[in-house]
Amino acid sequence: MRIKIALLTTFLLLNGCADKTAKATSKFIKDYKINLKVDEAISKISENLKSKNYTIISTFDHEKEALKLKQMLYPTKTISLYNSKISTKLIQCNASIALEMPIKIAIYSKLNGDTHISYTDPEYWSLKHNIKDADCLNLVMLIKSDINSITTLLGAK
């Protein structure tokens, strides 16, 4: 009996860790396959958003951190973007939206070699932080448009 329980537990744990990204995301998480490697995508994002007054204020390398633990991850990085003008105005609308700033975008490779970009849909912030003011909603939609332009630039599918 103990062996059966141990086998079932092992199966459930391993099955829970399987790559189920396509099934696991909500409608608020946007995930797209792109045609570039992780570092190439980050360079293109940086170039594109400079003209829109965004700065990549940090890049976190999850693969590098996993290696410190002698664990393996495929290339996975999270970039943090900031546009002080837009962010300041949004935080004035509702201070809790500071939880979303800086904006985070994940770029990662999968086992099959595909690269993906993933982020929380900024439109969700209006629900999460009860943003109802028209000017504030327009700022949220501006961020959404800016991020959508990135996905288009990267050839998102």
C-alpha positions in Angstrom: 0.0 0.0 0.0 2.8 2.4 0.9 4.5 1.7 -2.4 1.3 2.6 -4.3 0.9 5.8 -2.4 4.6 6.7 -3.0 4.2 6.0 -6.7 1.0 8.0 -7.0 2.6 10.9 -5.1 5.7 10.8 -7.4 3.5 10.7 -10.5 1.4 13.6 -9.3 4.5 15.7 -8.4 6.2 15.0 -11.7 3.0 15.5 -13.7 2.4 18.8 -12.0 5.8 20.1 -13.1 5.3 19.2 -16.8 5.4 22.0 -19.3 1.7 23.0 -19.5 2.3 26.7 -20.3 -0.4 26.8 -23.1 -3.0 25.4 -20.7 -1.9 27.1 -17.5 -2.2 30.8 -18.5 -5.2 32.9 -17.7 -6.8 35.4 -20.0 -4.8 38.1 -18.2 -1.4 36.5 -19.0 -0.4 37.0 -22.6 2.1 34.5 -24.0 3.4 34.5 -27.5 5.9 32.5 -29.5 8.6 34.8 -31.0 11.2 34.3 -33.7 14.3 35.4 -31.7 16.5 34.0 -29.0 16.1 35.4 -25.5 19.0 37.9 -25.6 18.2 39.0 -29.1 14.6 39.8 -28.0 15.8 41.8 -25.0 18.0 43.9 -27.3 15.2 44.6 -29.7 12.8 45.5 -26.9 15.3 47.9 -25.4 15.9 49.6 -28.8 12.2 49.9 -29.5 11.1 51.2 -26.2 13.8 53.9 -25.8 11.8 56.0 -28.3 8.8 55.7 -26.0 10.7 56.8 -22.9 10.9 53.3 -21.3 14.1 52.1 -19.7 15.0 48.5 -18.9 16.0 49.0 -15.3 16.9 45.4 -14.6 17.3 42.0 -16.3 17.0 39.0 -14.0 18.6 35.8 -15.3 16.6 32.8 -13.9 18.8 30.3 -15.7 21.9 31.7 -14.0 20.4 31.6 -10.6 19.2 28.0 -11.1 22.8 27.0 -12.1 24.0 28.3 -8.7 21.7 25.7 -7.2 23.0 23.0 -9.6 19.6 23.0 -11.2 18.8 23.4 -14.9 16.5 25.9 -16.6 16.3 26.8 -20.2 17.2 30.4 -21.0 14.7 32.5 -19.0 15.0 36.2 -18.2 12.6 38.7 -16.7 13.1 42.3 -17.7 11.7 45.3 -15.7 10.6 48.3 -17.8 9.9 51.7 -16.5 8.4 54.9 -17.9 8.5 57.4 -15.1 6.0 59.8 -16.7 3.3 57.2 -17.3 4.1 55.3 -14.0 3.9 58.4 -11.9 0.5 59.4 -13.4 -0.9 55.9 -12.9 0.3 55.8 -9.2 -1.5 59.1 -8.7 -4.7 57.4 -10.0 -4.3 54.7 -7.4 -1.2 54.1 -5.3 -1.7 50.3 -5.3 -0.9 50.1 -9.0 2.7 50.7 -7.9 2.6 46.9 -7.3 2.7 46.5 -11.1 5.6 48.9 -11.6 8.1 48.4 -13.0 6.4 46.4 -15.8 7.7 42.9 -16.0 8.1 40.9 -19.1 9.4 37.3 -19.2 11.3 35.9 -22.2 12.1 32.3 -22.1 13.0 29.2 -24.2 11.1 26.0 -24.1 12.4 22.4 -24.3 11.6 22.3 -28.1 13.7 25.4 -28.7 10.8 27.9 -29.1 11.2 31.3 -27.5 8.2 33.0 -25.8 7.4 36.4 -24.4 5.0 36.6 -21.5 3.5 39.4 -19.5 0.4 40.4 -17.5 -2.1 42.2 -19.7 -2.1 45.8 -18.5 -5.8 46.0 -19.0 -6.1 43.6 -16.0 -4.6 46.3 -13.8 -7.7 48.4 -14.2 -9.7 45.6 -12.7 -7.2 44.6 -10.1 -6.7 48.2 -8.9 -10.2 49.5 -9.6 -9.1 52.1 -12.1 -12.2 53.9 -13.5 -11.0 57.4 -14.3 -10.9 57.9 -18.1 -7.5 59.5 -18.2 -6.0 56.7 -16.1 -7.6 54.1 -18.2 -6.1 55.7 -21.3 -2.7 55.4 -19.7 -3.2 51.7 -19.0 -4.3 51.3 -22.7 -1.2 53.2 -23.8 1.0 50.8 -21.9 -0.9 47.9 -23.4 -0.4 49.4 -26.9 3.4 49.9 -26.2 3.7 46.2 -25.1 1.7 45.0 -28.1 4.0 46.9 -30.4 6.9 44.9 -28.9 5.2 41.6 -29.5 4.5 42.6 -33.1 8.2 43.7 -33.5 9.3 40.4 -32.3 7.1 38.5 -34.7 4.8 37.1 -32.1 2.4 34.3 -33.0 
